[in-house]
Amino acid sequence: MLSYKSVVLCLAYLTFSASALPIRREVPQEHSHEPILALVRTTLNLNNPDQIVDPVFALLGDAAAAQGAGKITDLSCLQQAVADQAFTNAKAANDVAAMTNALIFRALERNTGGVGVQSKLCTQTAKNPEIAAISQHQDPASTGAAATNKAITLALAKQIAAVGGDPLDALKSGTFAPGNPNDTTGKGNTCDDANDANGCIFTQNLLVEDATADEINAAVGGTAATGSNNSASTGAAANNSDSTTDTTDCPTVTVTVTADAAAETTPAATATAANNAAATTAAATTAATGGNLQTFTGALGGAAAPAVTKGGRGFVVTGSDDFLNVGAALGRSCDIQHNACANKANSGGGFAVSACDQQNNDCHAAIQ
């Protein structure tokens, strides 16, 4: 009988056949960010009501992910579910490093059926707005990946800063250099080493950063980090991984991939000028009053940025947490507005989520 460790590795090396068209599967990379995976495993296991077997399944393709998804039936949302529960557990423990790590995990790229193939986005809303504001990186060889992945990294940086972490940790979520979609080996530019506790993408210098430090600082309003920088800098090797990849005892699992599945695409994460112009609404012309330090007055879809007032540890965001510095509080206010705006857009608000992204950028730019 195969051990659990063998099952995980075997699932990572599924063979694909396609009756509709040839598939050039990308080499697995679910262990490339091993310290992030290891830490989220520890945090998830503090309370795992959905009985997810292991977070690694969330980084595999759907066919393999189904074997360890527990009670999660929408496989495109498994990665979000893992991050969401891990974040909930970390927040209950007031563990900034674990919250930061859960956010980074949500942004990692999933394995797909070929070089240049995008993974499907989750359409469910996460319990935690911090997790809901992030999606996974896409294959760097896919259409629009550079802009998409940069937008994801900047959104991640904002959420990390909001919980008191170092926003520059968002760069750790980056993926590899683009592979060649015409490469029949499917090798791409990946690595997958469960025994590298530091993460092979880091030790082999394969990580491509999506943004500069200046761009991240600008995105979070120039706010200095208030938390630690150890969210994913250390971590034990995966507890359920073999020291070498040995597929001799692995059963061959054949998955039929249709043309529609292979051609899966996702919307671009950046706003276009046309969308911005069509979705812009009139905003109040007077500054915030009554002690509200949030001066941004844009309210696309009727969702205004919640008030920020003095109190708590320093500054309080209405309906949210308190913060040590005003910049972090204002940033959280902007991001709460972004989540509310995105929910309206996704429920037929008459405008695109990209317009919410642009409004969020404007809100952060207004932070003094």
N, C-alpha and C positions, 0 to 999 in steps of 0.2 A: 504494500500500500504506500502511496506517495505521502510524504510528510507535508505539513502545511508550507514549509519553506520551499519544497520542490514545486508545490502547486503555484505559488506566487511567481516563481521563475518560469515555470512552464507557460503560464498564462501570458507572460511578457513576451514569449516567443511563438505566438500563434502563427500558423501558416494560413495564407489567404488564397482563395480561388475565386474567380469571377467569371460568370457566364456572360455578363453583359459587356465587359471590357477588361483589359489587363490592368492590374493594380500594382503599383510600385510602392510597397509598404516602407514607411520610414523605420529605420533602426530604432529600437526602444530607447527611452531616455528617462523612464520614471524614477530612476535612482540618481539622476544627475545632480539634484539639489538635496542630497542625502541628509544633511543636518536639519534642514527645514522639515523634511518628511519625518525624521526621527522624533523631533520635538513635538510636532502636531499629533503624532501617535500617542505620546505620553499624555498630552492635554486632552485629547479626545477620550481616552480611556478612563478619565476621571468620572465621566458620566456619558454613557453611550446608549441612549434610549432607542436609537434606530438599529442597534446591533450591527453596525458596519464592521466587517471583518478586519479591515486594515485600511488606513488612508491610501496606501499604494494603489488600491483598486481604482481610486478616483482619478488617477493619472493615466490609467490604461484606456484603450479604446472600449467602446460600449460592450462588445462581445465578451471581453475579459472582465470588464468592470462588473458585469451582471453576476459573476461568481462570488463577489464579496460585498455586494451592495446592501446586504441586510434588508431592512424594511423600505429602503428607497427604491421606488419603481421607475422614476424618471431618471434614467442614467445620465442624461445631459446635466442633471442637477446634483449628481453625487458629490462632485468636487465642492460645490457650494455648501451642501449639507454637512460635509466633514468640517469645512472651515467655520461654518456657522455655529456648530455645536462646540468646536474647540474654542472659538472666541467666547461663547457663552460661559464655558467652564473657566476660562482664563479671567474673564471679567468678574466672575463670582469670587475668584481668589485674589482679585486686584493685582494680577500678574501682568505688568506692562510688556515684558519680554515675550510671554506666551501669546498675548493679544496681538502683538506685532507679528509674530511668527504665523499665527492663523491667517492674518491678512495677507502675508506674503504667499502662503500656500494657496490661497484662493486665486492668486494671479499667475501661478505656474502654468506652463504649456502642457496640454494633454497629448498623449500619443494619438496619432491619426493613421488612416489607412494608406497614406502615401506622402511623398515629399510635396509640399505646396498645398496640401489639403487642410482646410480649416476644421476645427472642432465646433460642434453645435453649441450655441449659447443656451443657458438655462433661462427659461421664461417665468419661473416662479420667483416670488419676492422673499429674500432672506429675512429671518427674524431680526437680525441686527442690521441697522442701516449702514453700519461701517462695512459689513460684508456685501450688502446689496449694492454698494457703490462701485464694486470691482467685478471684473470678469477675467477670464483666463487669457494668457498670452496666446497668440496664434502662430502657426508655423511661419517662420521668418521668410519662407519662399512663397507664401500665399499672397494673393492680391491685396495691396494696401497694408501689408503687415507692419512696415516701419512706422507709419503714422498711427495705426491701431495700437501697437505695442507701446509706443511712446505715451499715448493718451492713457493707457492702462497704468503705466508706471507712475505718471503724474497724479492720477486719481488715487493710486495706492499710497503715494507719499503724503497726500493730504490726510488720508485716514490714519496713517501711522502717526503723523504729527498730532492729530486730534486726540489720540489716546495717550499721548505723552512719550512716544517713541522717537527715534531718530529717523526723520523722513528719508535720509540718504540710504537707509536699509532697503528702500523700495528697489534700488538698483539690483539687489540680489535676486529679484524675481525674473531678471532678464533671461533670454534663451540664447540659442546658438546663431552662428552666421548662416545665411540662407544656403540651403542645399540646392542641387540641380534637379528640377522636376523630371528631367529626361534621363536621370541616372537609373538604369534598370536594377542596380543593386539596392537602391533605396537607402544607401548609407547616410547621405546627408553629411552634416557636420556635428554629430552627436557623440555622447558618451553615456555609459550606463554601468556604474560600479557601486554595488551595494556595500562594499567593504571600505570604500573611501569615506571615512567619517566626516571629512571636511567638504565633501562634494566634488566629484570629478570635474564638473564644469568650472569650478574655482581653481582646483589644483592644477588642472591642465590648461588654464588660461583660455578657456573656450567661451566664456560668457561675453556677450556683446551688450554693453550698457545702452539703454534706450534713450537716455537723456543725460545732460550734464548736471553737475552739482548746482550750477547757477540757475538752470531751468527748474530744478526741483525746489530750490529755495524761493524762486519767484512764484512757483505754483502754490506754495504753502504760505505765501505772504511774507517771506523773509523771516519767519518765526524760527528762533533757535530751538533745537530739540530740548525737551524737558525730561526725556526718559533715557534709558540706557541704550547702548549700541550692541547689545549681545543677543539680539533676538534670534539670530541664526548663525552666530560666529562659532558656536560649539555644538556638539551633539554626538551621541553615540551612534555607531553603525546600526542599521536596521536589525531589530531583534529576530526577524523572521526571514533572513536572507542567507544564502550559502556563500562561502568564501570565493567560489568560482562559479562561472556559468556553465553548467553541465546539463545538456538537454537530452542525454542518452536515455534517461529513464522517463522522459516527458512524453505523455501521449500527444499525438498529433491532433490538433483541433482545427477543423476546417470551417471557415466562415464564408458564406457567399455574400459578396458585396455588389450591390446593384449600382447602376450608373448614377442614380439619383443620390445615393449615399456618398459615393466617391466625389460627387460634384458639390457637396455641401458648402454653402457660403454663409458668411455672417455680414451684417451691416458694418460699415466703417464707423470707427469710434470718434472720428473728428467731424466737426461741423463744417459745412460749406457756406460760402457767402450767401448763396441763394436761400438755404434753409434759415440762416440767421435773419435775413431780411423779411422772410415770410412769417417768421414766428415772433418777431419783436413786438412787445406790447408797450403801451404807454405806462410810465411809472410816475409816482408822485414826485412833485418838484421840491417838496420841503424836506429838510433833514429830519432824522429821527429825534423824537423829543421824549420828555419824561424819564430821563436817565438812561435811555437805551443807547448803548455805544455802537450798535450796528447801524451804520449810515447808508448801507446799500438799500435802495428802494425798488429795484426791479422785482416784479412779481408775475412771471410768466405762468399762465394758467391759474392765477389767483393765489399762488403759493408764495408767500413772503418769507424772507429770512427771519427766523425767530429772534426775539430781543436778546441782547447781551447786557447784563447789568453787573454792578459790583456786588460781591457777596461770596459765600462759600470759602474756598481756598484763595479766592482772589476775584474771579469773575464767573458768573453763572449764565448758562444758555438756557432759555426757557424750554422746559420739557426735556432737558438733557442733563449733562453732568456739569460740574464746576471745574475751573481750570486755574492754573497758577499765573498764567500771563494772558493778556488781552488778545494777543495775536492768535493764540491757539483757540480761544473761545470764539473769536470772530470767524476763524476758519471752520470750526464745527458748525456754527450757525449757517454759513454758506453751504456746507455739505448737507445739512439737514434739508435746506431748501432744495438742493439739487435732487435729493432722493424723492421728495414730495413732487417735484416737477416731473421727474422721470416716471413716477407712478401714474401721473395724469396723462403723460404722453402715451404710455403703454396701454392705457385704458380708453383710448379714443379721444384725447384732448384736442386733436386738430393740429398738433405740431409734433416735430420729431424730437427724440431724446437729444440729438445733436444740438438743438437750440438750448436745451437745458445745460448742456456742457459749456456752451458759449456764455450763458448767463452766469454759470458757476465761476468761470474764468474772470468775468467782469466783477463778480462779487469779491473774489480773492484779491483782484487788483485794487479794489477800493480800500483794502486794509492798510492803514497807515503804519 
